[in-house]
Amino acid sequence: MALASPAPRVLADYAARTALAQIVLVFCGAAFVGIAAQIAIPLPFTPVPLTLQTFAVLLAGAALGSLRGVASMGLYALMGVVGVPWFAEGSSGFSSASFGYILGFILAAFIVGRLAEGGGSTTPTRSAALMVIGNLAIYAVGVTWLKFAIDSSWATALSLGVVPFLIGDAIKIALAAGLLPLSWKGLEKLNLRNN
């Protein structure tokens, strides 16, 4: 008797048919975030730079799913802590005031990945909703770390770690939320989605 494999729930399920493919996807997700981190604009009024990391994290989490997403963002954080210079602006280590956002990436990848596994990445509206939730997770961990790293009030931490990024993050969420459903439609056109 042949066992049926489970239906793919996230985009990576179509490519991750072997253990090696799973590992490659995890490394690719981490590298995607590392590359996105190099597109950074330092802001003179906050220790947190403007980067494309959140775009990459949310997209990777939704495409990889919860477990691969956590593994990928965990690998990204671990490699940066041990010295790979792929945090924002080629930095590494965990002493920066913005390191909490990197920890938030792990939580966001889990949340976004779990929601995507439930069908949350198939329409633009659902994709946008899961990415807003993921972005809030990044903010929650990042702002908490920032508050204690710079010894500030919650209001100051929010004004330095959230407010300057709201418009940019809304644009990144809109782009990522549009890309995911397009990817699903592409699989349908190739007759791969139901395979």
DOPARO-110291 format. One record per residue (C-alpha): residue number from 1; y, z, x. Coordinates in pm, 1 decimal, always signed. Example, Ala and Ser with C-alpha at 12.3 -4.5 7.8 and 13.67 -1.06 7.14 Angstrom:
(1,(-450.0,+780.0,+1230.0))
(2,(-106.0,+714.0,+1367.0))
//
This chain:
(1,(+0.0,+0.0,+0.0))
(2,(+336.2,-102.1,+142.1))
(3,(+623.3,+139.9,+128.3))
(4,(+957.4,+4.4,+20.2))
(5,(+1245.9,+88.2,+246.5))
(6,(+1543.0,+253.2,+78.7))
(7,(+1823.4,+29.6,-38.3))
(8,(+2114.4,+13.1,+206.2))
(9,(+2390.9,+255.0,+105.8))
(10,(+2651.9,+177.0,+371.0))
(11,(+2732.5,-134.6,+570.2))
(12,(+2559.8,-9.7,+886.2))
(13,(+2229.6,+18.3,+699.2))
(14,(+2203.5,-360.1,+718.2))
(15,(+2215.2,-355.2,+1098.9))
(16,(+2043.5,-24.5,+1176.5))
(17,(+1681.2,-125.5,+1134.5))
(18,(+1561.3,+30.1,+1462.7))
(19,(+1634.7,+346.7,+1657.7))
(20,(+1804.7,+140.5,+1926.7))
(21,(+2028.4,-24.1,+1667.3))
(22,(+2121.7,+321.3,+1533.4))
(23,(+2221.2,+436.2,+1882.3))
(24,(+2421.5,+119.7,+1946.9))
(25,(+2610.7,+165.1,+1618.6))
(26,(+2696.2,+525.9,+1708.3))
(27,(+2828.9,+416.2,+2048.9))
(28,(+3020.1,+126.1,+1893.0))
(29,(+3186.8,+358.6,+1642.4))
(30,(+3298.3,+591.0,+1922.8))
(31,(+3422.2,+297.0,+2131.7))
(32,(+3611.4,+155.1,+1831.4))
(33,(+3802.1,+482.3,+1796.1))
(34,(+3857.2,+499.7,+2173.3))
(35,(+4007.6,+151.0,+2174.4))
(36,(+4220.2,+226.0,+1867.1))
(37,(+4351.7,+538.7,+2041.3))
(38,(+4504.9,+322.3,+2313.0))
(39,(+4733.4,+162.0,+2058.7))
(40,(+4968.8,+457.7,+2062.3))
(41,(+5337.7,+517.3,+2014.8))
(42,(+5464.4,+851.7,+2145.4))
(43,(+5717.2,+1012.0,+1914.2))
(44,(+5987.2,+1218.7,+2088.2))
(45,(+6004.2,+1482.2,+1814.5))
(46,(+5631.8,+1571.1,+1794.3))
(47,(+5345.3,+1621.8,+2040.5))
(48,(+5125.4,+1404.5,+1816.2))
(49,(+5146.1,+1031.0,+1893.4))
(50,(+5122.7,+758.2,+1633.6))
(51,(+4790.6,+575.2,+1688.5))
(52,(+4536.3,+358.6,+1508.6))
(53,(+4269.5,+628.8,+1547.1))
(54,(+4269.6,+738.7,+1184.5))
(55,(+4223.0,+377.1,+1073.3))
(56,(+3923.1,+344.0,+1305.5))
(57,(+3774.9,+681.4,+1210.4))
(58,(+3795.6,+619.7,+836.0))
(59,(+3658.1,+267.8,+866.5))
(60,(+3377.6,+376.6,+1100.3))
(61,(+3285.2,+674.8,+882.7))
(62,(+3261.8,+460.7,+571.0))
(63,(+3068.5,+184.0,+746.7))
(64,(+2830.6,+411.2,+937.9))
(65,(+2760.4,+677.1,+676.4))
(66,(+2767.8,+1052.7,+716.5))
(67,(+2509.5,+1117.8,+989.7))
(68,(+2588.1,+821.2,+1212.5))
(69,(+2959.2,+881.8,+1151.7))
(70,(+2935.8,+1245.2,+1264.4))
(71,(+2727.4,+1143.6,+1566.4))
(72,(+2980.3,+874.4,+1656.6))
(73,(+3287.5,+1095.6,+1625.8))
(74,(+3104.6,+1383.4,+1797.1))
(75,(+3025.0,+1149.3,+2085.9))
(76,(+3387.8,+1035.6,+2096.3))
(77,(+3510.8,+1396.5,+2114.1))
(78,(+3247.8,+1507.6,+2366.8))
(79,(+3303.4,+1214.9,+2602.1))
(80,(+3679.5,+1272.3,+2589.8))
(81,(+3639.4,+1642.5,+2661.7))
(82,(+3425.5,+1572.5,+2969.5))
(83,(+3680.8,+1330.9,+3109.0))
(84,(+3649.9,+981.8,+2960.6))
(85,(+4017.2,+881.3,+2925.2))
(86,(+3991.8,+737.6,+2575.7))
(87,(+4198.9,+979.1,+2372.5))
(88,(+4551.9,+869.3,+2280.8))
(89,(+4741.2,+716.9,+2570.4))
(90,(+4440.1,+738.1,+2803.6))
(91,(+4417.8,+1115.8,+2795.3))
(92,(+4111.3,+1339.8,+2793.3))
(93,(+4026.6,+1709.4,+2767.0))
(94,(+4081.7,+1954.0,+2485.2))
(95,(+4404.6,+2127.4,+2581.2))
(96,(+4647.6,+1893.9,+2405.0))
(97,(+4828.2,+2001.0,+2091.4))
(98,(+4676.0,+1705.5,+1907.4))
(99,(+4310.0,+1779.5,+1991.8))
(100,(+4259.1,+1930.4,+1645.3))
(101,(+4292.8,+1583.4,+1496.1))
(102,(+4000.2,+1469.7,+1710.3))
(103,(+3793.1,+1758.1,+1573.3))
(104,(+3911.6,+1655.9,+1227.2))
(105,(+3767.3,+1309.4,+1291.2))
(106,(+3418.0,+1460.0,+1288.8))
(107,(+3472.3,+1629.7,+952.5))
(108,(+3639.0,+1319.6,+808.5))
(109,(+3353.4,+1094.4,+923.4))
(110,(+3106.5,+1318.9,+743.8))
(111,(+3307.7,+1333.2,+420.8))
(112,(+3396.8,+963.9,+415.3))
(113,(+3043.2,+866.8,+514.2))
(114,(+2889.2,+1082.8,+242.4))
(115,(+3121.4,+941.0,-22.2))
(116,(+3048.9,+587.7,+99.1))
(117,(+2674.9,+656.2,+70.7))
(118,(+2735.1,+725.4,-296.5))
(119,(+2894.2,+383.0,-349.6))
(120,(+3249.5,+484.3,-262.5))
(121,(+3322.7,+189.1,-35.2))
(122,(+3242.8,-100.2,-268.8))
(123,(+3577.7,-134.6,-447.9))
(124,(+3933.7,-106.0,-314.3))
(125,(+4016.8,+185.8,-545.3))
(126,(+3709.1,+387.9,-450.3))
(127,(+3756.2,+304.3,-82.8))
(128,(+4118.5,+416.5,-92.3))
(129,(+4021.4,+742.3,-264.1))
(130,(+3753.2,+831.5,-10.1))
(131,(+3989.9,+748.7,+274.3))
(132,(+4266.4,+966.8,+133.0))
(133,(+4016.3,+1253.1,+117.4))
(134,(+3907.4,+1181.0,+475.3))
(135,(+4267.3,+1169.0,+592.9))
(136,(+4334.6,+1505.5,+429.1))
(137,(+4040.9,+1650.5,+625.3))
(138,(+4190.6,+1515.5,+949.3))
(139,(+4527.3,+1668.0,+861.0))
(140,(+4373.3,+2004.2,+769.2))
(141,(+4199.6,+2049.5,+1103.9))
(142,(+4470.9,+1879.7,+1309.6))
(143,(+4761.3,+2076.3,+1166.5))
(144,(+4573.6,+2405.4,+1200.6))
(145,(+4507.4,+2335.6,+1569.9))
(146,(+4866.8,+2217.7,+1619.3))
(147,(+5010.7,+2531.3,+1459.3))
(148,(+4829.1,+2759.2,+1700.8))
(149,(+4865.8,+2528.4,+2004.2))
(150,(+5245.0,+2530.3,+1980.3))
(151,(+5269.7,+2876.8,+1820.8))
(152,(+5469.8,+2759.6,+1520.5))
(153,(+5496.8,+2827.0,+1150.1))
(154,(+5290.9,+2631.3,+899.9))
(155,(+5605.4,+2451.6,+785.1))
(156,(+5684.6,+2339.2,+1139.6))
(157,(+5325.4,+2229.0,+1201.1))
(158,(+5331.9,+2023.8,+880.1))
(159,(+5668.8,+1869.7,+966.7))
(160,(+5540.2,+1772.4,+1313.2))
(161,(+5179.6,+1687.2,+1230.9))
(162,(+5181.5,+1532.0,+883.6))
(163,(+5522.8,+1420.2,+758.5))
(164,(+5595.5,+1162.4,+1033.5))
(165,(+5258.2,+997.1,+973.1))
(166,(+5242.8,+969.7,+593.9))
(167,(+5373.0,+613.4,+562.9))
(168,(+5169.3,+482.2,+856.0))
(169,(+4854.7,+652.2,+729.2))
(170,(+4910.0,+505.8,+382.3))
(171,(+4926.2,+158.2,+538.5))
(172,(+4613.3,+222.9,+748.0))
(173,(+4427.3,+351.5,+440.9))
(174,(+4528.4,+43.6,+240.1))
(175,(+4406.3,-188.8,+516.7))
(176,(+4076.4,-8.2,+563.8))
(177,(+4021.9,+24.2,+188.4))
(178,(+4066.3,-351.3,+155.3))
(179,(+3833.4,-437.1,+444.5))
(180,(+3531.9,-246.4,+315.2))
(181,(+3498.2,-421.5,-22.8))
(182,(+3555.9,-756.5,+150.9))
(183,(+3265.3,-676.2,+381.2))
(184,(+3040.9,-598.1,+83.9))
(185,(+3143.6,-927.1,-79.6))
(186,(+3064.5,-1108.4,+243.8))
(187,(+2713.1,-964.3,+237.9))
(188,(+2673.8,-1085.3,-119.7))
(189,(+2785.6,-1437.1,-27.7))
(190,(+2529.0,-1439.5,+251.2))
(191,(+2267.3,-1312.7,+4.2))
(192,(+2208.5,-1008.6,+226.6))
(193,(+2332.2,-729.2,+3.6))
(194,(+2017.8,-694.9,-205.2))
(195,(+1775.0,-747.8,+85.2))
//
